[in-house]
Amino acid sequence: MSQEPLVLYVDDERGNRVVFEQSFGARFRVKTASGGPEALELLAKEEVAVLLTDQRMPEMSGDDLLRAVKERYPEIVRVVITAYADVEPILAAINEGLVARYVIKPWDRKEMEQLLRWAIEAWTLGRDSAALQRRLLENERLATLGSIVGAVIHDLNQPLIGLVMNGDRLVELADVVPLLRRVLGGEAIGAQQRSQLNTLLDELPEVADELRQSIDHMRNMTSGLGQWLKQSPATAVPPTADPVPVIRHAIGVCQDIAVRARGSLLYDGPAELPRVRIGATDLTQVMINLVANAAHALVARDKSGGRVTVFARAEDQLVRFEIRDEGVGMAPDVLAKVGTPFFTTRAEGTGLGVAQCHRLVGKAGGTFRIDSQVGVGTIVSFTLPKA
Protein backbone atom coordinates (compact mmCIF):
# COMPACT_ATOMS: atom_id res chain seq x y z
CA MET A 1 0.00 0.00 0.00
CA SER A 2 2.86 2.38 0.89
CA GLN A 3 4.29 2.06 -2.62
CA GLU A 4 1.13 3.32 -4.29
CA PRO A 5 1.26 6.89 -5.69
CA LEU A 6 0.41 9.50 -3.06
CA VAL A 7 -2.42 12.01 -3.44
CA LEU A 8 -2.06 15.19 -1.35
CA TYR A 9 -5.22 17.21 -0.66
CA VAL A 10 -4.76 20.74 0.74
CA ASP A 11 -7.67 22.65 2.31
CA ASP A 12 -7.85 24.95 5.33
CA GLU A 13 -11.30 23.61 6.29
CA ARG A 14 -11.04 20.44 8.37
CA GLY A 15 -14.49 19.20 7.32
CA ASN A 16 -13.47 19.20 3.66
CA ARG A 17 -10.30 17.24 4.45
CA VAL A 18 -12.28 14.63 6.41
CA VAL A 19 -14.81 14.21 3.59
CA PHE A 20 -12.03 13.82 1.01
CA GLU A 21 -10.22 11.19 3.07
CA GLN A 22 -13.42 9.26 3.74
CA SER A 23 -14.43 9.41 0.09
CA PHE A 24 -11.13 8.29 -1.46
CA GLY A 25 -8.95 6.86 1.29
CA ALA A 26 -10.03 3.29 0.51
CA ARG A 27 -9.20 3.58 -3.21
CA PHE A 28 -6.07 5.75 -3.14
CA ARG A 29 -3.21 6.52 -0.81
CA VAL A 30 -4.30 9.93 0.50
CA LYS A 31 -2.77 12.48 2.83
CA THR A 32 -4.10 15.94 3.68
CA ALA A 33 -2.66 19.26 4.74
CA SER A 34 -4.34 22.28 6.31
CA GLY A 35 -2.44 24.83 4.25
CA GLY A 36 0.47 25.62 1.96
CA PRO A 37 3.28 25.56 4.56
CA GLU A 38 2.22 22.16 5.90
CA ALA A 39 1.92 20.83 2.33
CA LEU A 40 5.46 22.00 1.46
CA GLU A 41 6.83 20.30 4.59
CA LEU A 42 5.20 17.02 3.54
CA LEU A 43 6.42 17.38 -0.05
CA ALA A 44 9.99 17.74 1.22
CA LYS A 45 9.71 14.36 2.95
CA GLU A 46 7.60 12.24 0.60
CA GLU A 47 7.14 11.69 -3.11
CA VAL A 48 3.71 12.99 -4.17
CA ALA A 49 2.03 12.10 -7.45
CA VAL A 50 -1.01 14.38 -7.39
CA LEU A 51 -1.62 17.67 -5.58
CA LEU A 52 -5.14 19.04 -5.18
CA THR A 53 -5.40 22.41 -3.47
CA ASP A 54 -8.15 24.81 -2.55
CA GLN A 55 -7.86 28.20 -4.24
CA ARG A 56 -8.67 30.41 -1.27
CA MET A 57 -6.67 29.77 1.91
CA PRO A 58 -5.76 32.41 4.52
CA GLU A 59 -2.05 31.79 5.21
CA MET A 60 -0.89 30.86 1.70
CA SER A 61 -3.10 31.03 -1.38
CA GLY A 62 -3.57 28.06 -3.66
CA ASP A 63 -1.78 29.93 -6.45
CA ASP A 64 1.25 30.61 -4.24
CA LEU A 65 1.43 26.94 -3.28
CA LEU A 66 1.08 25.84 -6.90
CA ARG A 67 3.90 28.17 -8.00
CA ALA A 68 6.19 26.76 -5.35
CA VAL A 69 5.32 23.18 -6.27
CA LYS A 70 5.76 23.83 -9.99
CA GLU A 71 9.25 25.22 -9.35
CA ARG A 72 10.41 22.53 -6.89
CA TYR A 73 8.46 19.46 -8.02
CA PRO A 74 7.42 20.01 -11.66
CA GLU A 75 6.60 16.30 -12.16
CA ILE A 76 3.63 16.47 -9.75
CA VAL A 77 0.24 16.66 -11.46
CA ARG A 78 -1.43 19.76 -10.02
CA VAL A 79 -5.17 20.42 -9.70
CA VAL A 80 -6.97 23.44 -8.20
CA ILE A 81 -10.35 23.29 -6.46
CA THR A 82 -12.31 26.50 -6.63
CA ALA A 83 -15.72 28.18 -6.67
CA TYR A 84 -17.79 29.55 -9.55
CA ALA A 85 -16.65 33.07 -8.67
CA ASP A 86 -12.97 32.29 -9.29
CA VAL A 87 -12.78 31.82 -13.07
CA GLU A 88 -10.29 34.66 -13.51
CA PRO A 89 -7.73 33.13 -11.09
CA ILE A 90 -8.33 29.72 -12.71
CA LEU A 91 -7.57 31.13 -16.13
CA ALA A 92 -4.43 32.84 -14.82
CA ALA A 93 -3.30 29.57 -13.19
CA ILE A 94 -3.85 27.64 -16.43
CA ASN A 95 -2.03 30.27 -18.49
CA GLU A 96 0.96 30.07 -16.14
CA GLY A 97 0.97 26.27 -16.36
CA LEU A 98 0.32 25.99 -12.63
CA VAL A 99 -2.45 23.42 -13.05
CA ALA A 100 -3.54 20.75 -15.50
CA ARG A 101 -7.16 20.73 -14.37
CA TYR A 102 -9.60 22.60 -12.17
CA VAL A 103 -12.54 21.34 -10.11
CA ILE A 104 -15.63 23.41 -9.30
CA LYS A 105 -17.10 23.19 -5.80
CA PRO A 106 -19.03 21.21 -4.75
CA TRP A 107 -17.19 18.38 -6.48
CA ASP A 108 -18.92 15.21 -7.64
CA ARG A 109 -17.52 12.01 -6.11
CA LYS A 110 -17.52 9.94 -9.31
CA GLU A 111 -16.00 12.73 -11.37
CA MET A 112 -13.33 13.33 -8.73
CA GLU A 113 -12.44 9.63 -8.69
CA GLN A 114 -12.04 9.65 -12.48
CA LEU A 115 -9.86 12.75 -12.20
CA LEU A 116 -7.62 11.12 -9.58
CA ARG A 117 -7.16 7.99 -11.71
CA TRP A 118 -6.28 10.14 -14.74
CA ALA A 119 -3.83 12.25 -12.73
CA ILE A 120 -2.06 9.20 -11.28
CA GLU A 121 -1.77 7.68 -14.75
CA ALA A 122 -0.33 10.96 -16.06
CA TRP A 123 2.21 11.05 -13.20
CA THR A 124 3.16 7.41 -13.78
CA LEU A 125 3.61 8.14 -17.47
CA GLY A 126 5.88 11.05 -16.58
CA ARG A 127 8.24 8.72 -14.67
CA ASP A 128 8.88 6.88 -17.94
CA SER A 129 8.86 9.89 -20.24
CA ALA A 130 8.86 13.45 -18.93
CA ALA A 131 8.41 14.82 -22.45
CA LEU A 132 5.33 12.67 -23.01
CA GLN A 133 3.83 13.84 -19.74
CA ARG A 134 4.43 17.47 -20.71
CA ARG A 135 2.61 16.97 -24.01
CA LEU A 136 -0.27 15.25 -22.22
CA LEU A 137 -0.62 18.05 -19.67
CA GLU A 138 -0.36 20.71 -22.38
CA ASN A 139 -3.22 19.08 -24.28
CA GLU A 140 -5.22 19.04 -21.06
CA ARG A 141 -4.43 22.71 -20.48
CA LEU A 142 -5.67 23.64 -23.96
CA ALA A 143 -8.87 21.64 -23.45
CA THR A 144 -9.48 23.41 -20.12
CA LEU A 145 -8.91 26.82 -21.69
CA GLY A 146 -11.35 25.84 -24.42
CA SER A 147 -14.07 25.02 -21.91
CA ILE A 148 -13.68 28.40 -20.20
CA VAL A 149 -13.62 30.35 -23.46
CA GLY A 150 -16.66 28.31 -24.52
CA ALA A 151 -18.59 29.99 -21.72
CA VAL A 152 -17.62 33.40 -23.08
CA ILE A 153 -18.60 32.42 -26.63
CA HIS A 154 -21.94 31.19 -25.29
CA ASP A 155 -22.61 34.61 -23.75
CA LEU A 156 -21.44 36.48 -26.86
CA ASN A 157 -24.18 34.69 -28.77
CA GLN A 158 -26.93 36.51 -26.84
CA PRO A 159 -25.97 40.12 -27.75
CA LEU A 160 -25.25 38.84 -31.28
CA ILE A 161 -28.88 37.69 -31.52
CA GLY A 162 -29.94 41.19 -30.46
CA LEU A 163 -27.71 42.74 -33.11
CA VAL A 164 -29.13 40.49 -35.84
CA MET A 165 -32.74 41.09 -34.79
CA ASN A 166 -32.40 44.86 -34.58
CA GLY A 167 -30.27 44.95 -37.73
CA ASP A 168 -33.06 43.19 -39.64
CA ARG A 169 -35.59 45.65 -38.25
CA LEU A 170 -33.34 48.56 -39.22
CA VAL A 171 -33.25 47.26 -42.81
CA GLU A 172 -37.07 47.19 -42.82
CA LEU A 173 -37.24 50.74 -41.50
CA ALA A 174 -34.73 51.88 -44.12
CA ASP A 175 -37.27 50.97 -46.80
CA VAL A 176 -39.33 53.95 -45.61
CA VAL A 177 -36.51 56.46 -46.19
CA PRO A 178 -37.51 57.20 -49.83
CA LEU A 179 -41.00 58.08 -48.57
CA LEU A 180 -39.47 60.43 -46.02
CA ARG A 181 -37.51 62.14 -48.79
CA ARG A 182 -40.75 62.72 -50.70
CA VAL A 183 -42.33 64.36 -47.64
CA LEU A 184 -39.28 66.53 -47.10
CA GLY A 185 -39.58 67.56 -50.75
CA GLY A 186 -43.12 68.86 -50.09
CA GLU A 187 -45.02 65.96 -51.68
CA ALA A 188 -48.39 65.04 -50.20
CA ILE A 189 -48.80 61.43 -49.00
CA GLY A 190 -51.73 59.22 -48.05
CA ALA A 191 -52.80 57.98 -44.61
CA GLN A 192 -51.15 54.55 -44.99
CA GLN A 193 -47.84 56.10 -46.02
CA ARG A 194 -48.07 58.55 -43.13
CA SER A 195 -48.56 55.60 -40.79
CA GLN A 196 -45.38 54.00 -42.16
CA LEU A 197 -43.45 57.19 -41.43
CA ASN A 198 -44.82 57.39 -37.89
CA THR A 199 -43.72 53.79 -37.33
CA LEU A 200 -40.22 54.73 -38.48
CA LEU A 201 -40.08 57.73 -36.17
CA ASP A 202 -41.41 55.71 -33.22
CA GLU A 203 -39.20 52.63 -33.61
CA LEU A 204 -35.91 54.06 -34.89
CA PRO A 205 -34.69 55.52 -31.56
CA GLU A 206 -35.52 52.27 -29.73
CA VAL A 207 -33.80 50.12 -32.36
CA ALA A 208 -30.73 52.37 -32.33
CA ASP A 209 -30.57 52.21 -28.53
CA GLU A 210 -30.86 48.39 -28.55
CA LEU A 211 -28.09 48.18 -31.13
CA ARG A 212 -25.85 50.45 -29.06
CA GLN A 213 -26.44 48.39 -25.90
CA SER A 214 -25.71 45.11 -27.69
CA ILE A 215 -22.52 46.54 -29.19
CA ASP A 216 -21.39 47.91 -25.81
CA HIS A 217 -22.14 44.53 -24.21
CA MET A 218 -20.06 42.64 -26.76
CA ARG A 219 -17.22 45.17 -26.60
CA ASN A 220 -17.05 44.95 -22.80
CA MET A 221 -17.15 41.13 -22.88
CA THR A 222 -14.30 40.86 -25.36
CA SER A 223 -12.35 43.49 -23.43
CA GLY A 224 -12.85 41.48 -20.24
CA LEU A 225 -11.64 38.31 -21.96
CA GLY A 226 -8.55 40.18 -23.14
CA GLN A 227 -7.80 41.24 -19.56
CA TRP A 228 -8.10 37.61 -18.40
CA LEU A 229 -5.68 36.41 -21.06
CA LYS A 230 -3.22 39.20 -20.25
CA GLN A 231 -3.73 38.62 -16.51
CA SER A 232 -4.42 42.33 -16.02
CA PRO A 233 -4.87 43.43 -12.39
CA ALA A 234 -8.43 43.89 -11.18
CA THR A 235 -9.75 47.44 -10.84
CA ALA A 236 -9.59 48.88 -7.33
CA VAL A 237 -13.10 50.37 -7.48
CA PRO A 238 -15.90 47.75 -7.62
CA PRO A 239 -18.14 48.29 -10.67
CA THR A 240 -21.82 49.15 -10.26
CA ALA A 241 -24.88 48.94 -12.52
CA ASP A 242 -28.39 50.38 -12.83
CA PRO A 243 -30.64 47.29 -12.98
CA VAL A 244 -33.72 48.69 -14.76
CA PRO A 245 -32.11 49.51 -18.16
CA VAL A 246 -30.39 46.11 -18.08
CA ILE A 247 -33.71 44.33 -17.44
CA ARG A 248 -35.45 46.21 -20.25
CA HIS A 249 -32.55 45.47 -22.63
CA ALA A 250 -32.65 41.75 -21.79
CA ILE A 251 -36.39 41.65 -22.42
CA GLY A 252 -35.88 43.39 -25.77
CA VAL A 253 -33.09 41.02 -26.84
CA CYS A 254 -35.20 37.95 -25.99
CA GLN A 255 -38.46 39.12 -27.57
CA ASP A 256 -37.91 36.99 -30.67
CA ILE A 257 -37.89 33.83 -28.53
CA ALA A 258 -41.14 34.89 -26.85
CA VAL A 259 -42.72 35.53 -30.24
CA ARG A 260 -41.84 31.97 -31.32
CA ALA A 261 -43.40 30.74 -28.08
CA ARG A 262 -46.53 32.85 -28.71
CA GLY A 263 -45.96 34.27 -25.26
CA SER A 264 -44.94 37.53 -23.62
CA LEU A 265 -42.08 38.99 -21.59
CA LEU A 266 -42.95 41.45 -18.82
CA TYR A 267 -41.19 43.55 -16.20
CA ASP A 268 -42.94 43.89 -12.83
CA GLY A 269 -40.99 46.28 -10.67
CA PRO A 270 -40.31 49.96 -9.93
CA ALA A 271 -39.19 52.38 -12.61
CA GLU A 272 -36.06 53.04 -10.56
CA LEU A 273 -33.96 50.70 -8.43
CA PRO A 274 -30.79 51.28 -6.39
CA ARG A 275 -27.54 50.62 -8.21
CA VAL A 276 -26.08 47.19 -7.49
CA ARG A 277 -22.48 46.11 -6.93
CA ILE A 278 -21.83 44.31 -10.19
CA GLY A 279 -20.58 45.43 -13.60
CA ALA A 280 -23.23 46.29 -16.20
CA THR A 281 -21.74 43.71 -18.58
CA ASP A 282 -21.90 40.94 -15.97
CA LEU A 283 -25.48 41.83 -14.98
CA THR A 284 -26.47 41.91 -18.65
CA GLN A 285 -25.00 38.44 -19.16
CA VAL A 286 -26.95 37.12 -16.15
CA MET A 287 -30.23 38.74 -17.11
CA ILE A 288 -30.12 37.78 -20.80
CA ASN A 289 -29.20 34.18 -19.99
CA LEU A 290 -32.01 33.80 -17.47
CA VAL A 291 -34.69 35.58 -19.53
CA ALA A 292 -33.69 33.60 -22.63
CA ASN A 293 -33.86 30.31 -20.70
CA ALA A 294 -37.28 31.24 -19.39
CA ALA A 295 -38.50 32.15 -22.88
CA HIS A 296 -37.18 28.82 -24.23
CA ALA A 297 -39.21 27.08 -21.52
CA LEU A 298 -42.30 28.71 -23.06
CA VAL A 299 -41.29 27.39 -26.47
CA ALA A 300 -41.02 23.88 -25.03
CA ARG A 301 -44.48 24.33 -23.48
CA ASP A 302 -45.87 24.62 -27.01
CA LYS A 303 -48.96 26.51 -25.91
CA SER A 304 -49.82 30.13 -26.58
CA GLY A 305 -50.32 32.70 -23.86
CA GLY A 306 -47.40 31.80 -21.60
CA ARG A 307 -45.60 34.56 -19.75
CA VAL A 308 -42.12 35.31 -18.45
CA THR A 309 -42.13 37.95 -15.73
CA VAL A 310 -39.07 39.67 -14.34
CA PHE A 311 -39.63 40.91 -10.78
CA ALA A 312 -37.27 43.24 -8.94
CA ARG A 313 -37.40 44.96 -5.56
CA ALA A 314 -35.05 46.55 -3.05
CA GLU A 315 -34.65 44.81 0.33
CA ASP A 316 -32.47 46.38 3.04
CA GLN A 317 -28.92 46.20 1.65
CA LEU A 318 -29.86 43.98 -1.28
CA VAL A 319 -31.81 44.06 -4.52
CA ARG A 320 -33.75 40.86 -5.23
CA PHE A 321 -34.51 39.67 -8.76
CA GLU A 322 -36.86 36.89 -9.85
CA ILE A 323 -37.43 35.51 -13.33
CA ARG A 324 -40.64 33.46 -13.38
CA ASP A 325 -41.82 31.47 -16.38
CA GLU A 326 -44.95 29.46 -17.09
CA GLY A 327 -42.98 26.87 -19.03
CA VAL A 328 -42.62 23.12 -18.81
CA GLY A 329 -40.78 23.11 -15.48
CA MET A 330 -38.14 20.61 -14.36
CA ALA A 331 -38.22 17.33 -12.46
CA PRO A 332 -36.16 17.14 -9.22
CA ASP A 333 -33.40 15.00 -10.79
CA VAL A 334 -32.98 17.50 -13.65
CA LEU A 335 -33.12 20.48 -11.28
CA ALA A 336 -30.31 18.95 -9.20
CA LYS A 337 -28.01 19.02 -12.26
CA VAL A 338 -28.91 22.48 -13.54
CA GLY A 339 -25.90 24.78 -13.24
CA THR A 340 -23.40 21.99 -13.85
CA PRO A 341 -21.21 23.08 -16.79
CA PHE A 342 -22.22 21.39 -20.07
CA PHE A 343 -25.45 19.91 -18.63
CA THR A 344 -28.44 21.04 -20.72
CA THR A 345 -31.99 19.93 -21.48
CA ARG A 346 -32.08 21.60 -24.91
CA ALA A 347 -30.58 19.97 -28.01
CA GLU A 348 -29.09 23.31 -29.11
CA GLY A 349 -27.98 24.30 -25.61
CA THR A 350 -24.44 24.24 -24.20
CA GLY A 351 -25.14 23.94 -20.48
CA LEU A 352 -22.93 26.97 -19.78
CA GLY A 353 -25.50 29.74 -19.25
CA VAL A 354 -26.71 28.93 -15.74
CA ALA A 355 -23.18 28.05 -14.62
CA GLN A 356 -22.06 31.49 -15.79
CA CYS A 357 -24.96 33.19 -13.98
CA HIS A 358 -24.12 31.33 -10.78
CA ARG A 359 -20.48 32.36 -11.11
CA LEU A 360 -21.12 36.04 -11.87
CA VAL A 361 -23.68 36.48 -9.09
CA GLY A 362 -21.41 34.71 -6.59
CA LYS A 363 -18.46 36.82 -7.69
CA ALA A 364 -20.49 39.96 -6.90
CA GLY A 365 -21.35 38.67 -3.42
CA GLY A 366 -24.94 37.66 -4.20
CA THR A 367 -27.00 34.49 -3.82
CA PHE A 368 -28.53 32.32 -6.55
CA ARG A 369 -31.44 29.85 -6.37
CA ILE A 370 -33.66 27.88 -8.76
CA ASP A 371 -37.07 26.39 -7.93
CA SER A 372 -39.12 24.46 -10.46
CA GLN A 373 -42.17 22.24 -10.78
CA VAL A 374 -43.05 20.11 -13.79
CA GLY A 375 -46.05 21.52 -15.65
CA VAL A 376 -46.07 24.72 -13.59
CA GLY A 377 -42.86 26.57 -14.40
CA THR A 378 -39.57 27.77 -12.98
CA ILE A 379 -38.51 30.60 -10.68
CA VAL A 380 -34.90 31.75 -10.75
CA SER A 381 -34.10 34.19 -7.97
CA PHE A 382 -30.88 35.98 -7.15
CA THR A 383 -29.76 38.86 -4.97
CA LEU A 384 -27.07 41.47 -5.41
CA PRO A 385 -25.66 43.92 -2.85
CA LYS A 386 -26.59 47.56 -3.22
CA ALA A 387 -23.76 49.76 -4.39
N, C-alpha and C positions, 0 to 999 in steps of 0.2 A: 504493500500500500504506500510505503514511504517513497518508493521510486516513481510513483505516478506524478505527472506534471502538476505543479502547484498553481492554484487560482487564488489570487489575493484580492479581497473586496475591501474597499476603503470608504467609510461613511461615518460622519460624526454622530449620527443618531443610533443609539444602541439597539433600539427595536428593529431597525432596518438590517443591522448586522445579524441579529438573532434569526430573523425571517430568512435571510439569505443562507445562513448555515443550515437551518432546518430544511430548507427547500432543496439544497444541492449537496449537502455534506455526505449523503449516502452514495452519490453517483461520482463525485469528484473529490479530490483532495483540496480542501478549502481552508484558508486562514483569513482572518479579518483584522483590520486596523481602524482605529478611531480617528485618524487624521494623517496628513502628509508626513510629519516627522516620524511617527511610529511606523508608517509604511516603509520609509527609507531605511530605518534601522533594521527592519526585517529583511529588506532586499539586500542589505549588506551581508547578511548571514546565510540566506537561502536562495537557491535558484528558483525563480518564479517564471511561469510560462505565460500567464494571463493576468493583467491588472485591470480591474474595474474600479473606477472612482467616481464619487459624487462630484458634481460641478461646484456646488456652493458649500464650502466648509469654512469655519471662522478663522482657524489658526493659519491654514495654508490652503489656498484655493486648489481646485482640481486641476486647473491649467498649470499652476506653478509646479504641482507634483508631476504632472505629465511631462513638462519640459525637463525636469530633473531626471526622470526615468528615461526619457528619450536620449539624453546626453550620456548617461552612465550605463544604461542597459538597453540599447537600441533593439535587441533581439526580442524583447518582451512584446507581446501583442497587447495593445492598449485600447481600452474602451471607456467612454465617458457616459455617466448616467445623469440625466438632466430633466428639467421640466419644459413644458411647452413654451414658457416665456424666454427660454435661453437659446433660441436659434442662432442669434448673432454670435455668441461665444462658441457655439458648436461649429459654425462655419469657419470662424477664425482658427479653431483647434484643428479642423480638417485641413485647412489651407497650409498650416504650419507643419502638417504631418505628425501632429501629436497623437492622433487617434486613428484607428482603422474603422471603427464603428461608433455609433452613439445609440443609447437606449432612452426612450421617453418614459418618465414615471406616469403612472404606476406600471411596472414591467409585468409582462405576461410570463408565467412560469414555463410553459412549453417553448415559447420563443426564446426565452433566456437560456434554456437548456440547449437548444439548437445552436445558439450563439456561442456558448461555452465549448461545445464539441468542435465547432468550426475553428474557434480561436486556438484550441489546443492542437488541432491538426495543422494549422498554419505555423504554430511555434515549432512543432515537431519537424515539419518540412524545412523550416529555417535552419535546423541543426544540421541537415544534410546539404542544404544549398541556400546560403544567405541571399544570393542574387534572385533565386526563384521566389523566396519569401517576399523580397522587396517588390517584385513584379505583382505578386498576388495581392499584397496590401495596397499597392498603388491602384490596381483595378478596383479594389473595394472602396478606396477613397473616392475615385471618380464616380462610382455608382452612388455613393452617399451624397456627394455634391449634386448629382443629377436629381436625386429625390427631393432635396431642399429647393433647388431651382425649379423643379416641377411645381412646387407649391406657388412660387411667384408667377410662373407662366399661367397656372390655373386662375390666379386673381387678375392677371392682365387681360384675360379673356372677357371678364365682365365689363370693364370700361370700353373694350373694343366693340362689344355688342352695342353699347350705347352710341358709340361713334358711327357705326354702320347704320343703325336705326335712324338717328337724327340726320346723317348724311343723305339717306334715301329721302327723308322728308324734305330736306333742303332742296334736293333736285326737283321734287314735285312743286315746291313753292317757287322755284326759279322759272317754271313754266308760265307764271303769271306776270313776270317782269315785262314782256312785250305789251301786255295790257296796261300796265302802269305807265309805260312810256306814252301810250296813246292818250291817257288821261292828262299826263303832264303837258302834252302837246295841245290840249284844249278840246280833244274829241269827246263827244258825248257817248256814254256807254249805258247798257241796259241793267236791269236789276240783278240778273244772275251774275253778270260780269262784275258788278259792284260788290256782290257777296264774295266773289273770289278774291277781290282785292282786300276786303275786310279780313278775310281768313288769313291772307298773307301778313297783314299788319298785326293781327292778333298773335299768330304763331311764331313769327320770325324771331322776336326777342327771346322767347322761351327756348326755341330750338338752338339759337346761338349760345344761350347761357348753358344749356345741357352739353353742347359740344365743348365749350370752354372748360366745364367741370370735368368732363371725361378726359380731356387732354391733360389738364393739370394733375388728375389722378394718376394717369399713366406716367407722366413725367416724374412725379414724385416717387412712384414705385420703382422705376428704373434707376433713379438717382439713389434711392435707398439701397438697391441691390449693388450698385457700384461702390457705395460706402462699405458694405459688407465685404466685398471682394478685396477692397483696398485696406480693410481693417481700420477704417477711419475712427478716431475717438468719438464717443457719444457726446452730444451737445450737453452743456452744463444746465441749461434751462429746459425743464420738461415741457413738451409741446402741449397745446390745448386746442380744443375744437368746439365750435358751435353746433350742437346736435341737429337742430331743426333743418337747416339747409341740406345737411348730409342725408337726413331721412327722406326729404322731398326728392333729392337727386336719385337716391336708391330706388324709390318708387317709380320715378320716371324711366330709369334705365331698365327696370323689370316689367314695364307695362306690356311689352310684346308677348311675354310669357303668359301674363294674365289674360290677354286677348285670346291666345290659343286655348286657354282653359275656359274661356267664356265666363270669366270671373272678374273680380275687381280688387284693387289694392287701395287701402285707405290709411290715413294717418289720424289717430285719435289722441290728441295731446294738446298742450298749450302752444300758442304761436311763438312763445319765447321760452327757452330753457337756459339754466346756468351752463356756462362753458364747462367742459369735462377735461380731465387730465389724460388726454390721449391725442396723438397727432390726427389731423383731419384725414390724411391718407389711410391710416390704420382704421379709423372709425368707418370710413367709406368702404374699405374692404370687408369689414365685419358686416355692415348693414346690407351691402349688395349681396354678399353670400347668403345671408339668412333670409332676406326677402326673396331672392331667386329660388332658394330651396323651398320656401313656403309656396311660391307660385307654381313650381314644378309639382308639388303635392296636389295642387288643384288640377293640374293636367292629368295626373294619374287617377284622380277621382272620376274623371270623364263624365262630369255632370255640370250643367250650367248653373250659374248663380252663386258659386262659392266665393268666399272672401278671404283676403289676407289683411289683417289689421295690425298696424304698428302702434303700440301704446308707448307713451313716455311720460314720466312724472319725476319731480324732484322730491327726494326724501332725505332730510337731515343733511349729511355731508356727501350724499350719493345722488346719482340720477339713475333711475331704473328704466330699462327698456324691455318690452315684450313684443315678440312677433308671433301672432296667433294665426293659424290657418285652419280652414275647414276641409282639409285634404284627407287622404286615405289613412293617416296615422301609422304608427309603428307598433309591432308586437314587442313584448319585453326583451326577448332575446336579440332582436335587431337593435332596439334602443340601447342595450348594453354595449354594443359595438360601435355605435355612432360616435364619431370623433377620433376613432382609430385611423391613422393615416392609411390611405388606399382602400379603406372599406367603404363601399357605396352600394346603394340599392337601385341606382339607375344605370342602364347599359352604357349611357354616354358620360356618366360621371367619373370622377377621378378619386373621390374619397378624401380630398385634401381641404375642401372648403371649411368644414366644421372644425377640423384640426387647426386650421389657421385662425379661425375665430377664437377658439379656446386659447390659443397661444397669445394672440394680440390683446385680448381682454385681460388675461392673467398678467401679461407684461405691464399693463397699465395699472395693475393693482385692483382689478375688479373680479367679480364672480360670474360664473357661467353655468347654466342649468338647462336641461331639456326634459320636458314631460310630454308624453304622447299616449294616445289611446286609439286602437284600431277602429276605423269607421267614424271617428269623432274629429280627430285632427291633432295638431302638435302645437305646443307652446314653448318657444325658446326665450328664456329670460336672461338678462345679464345686467350687471351694475357697473358703473364707472365712478370714480371719485370726482367730486367737483373740483374745478381748478382753483 
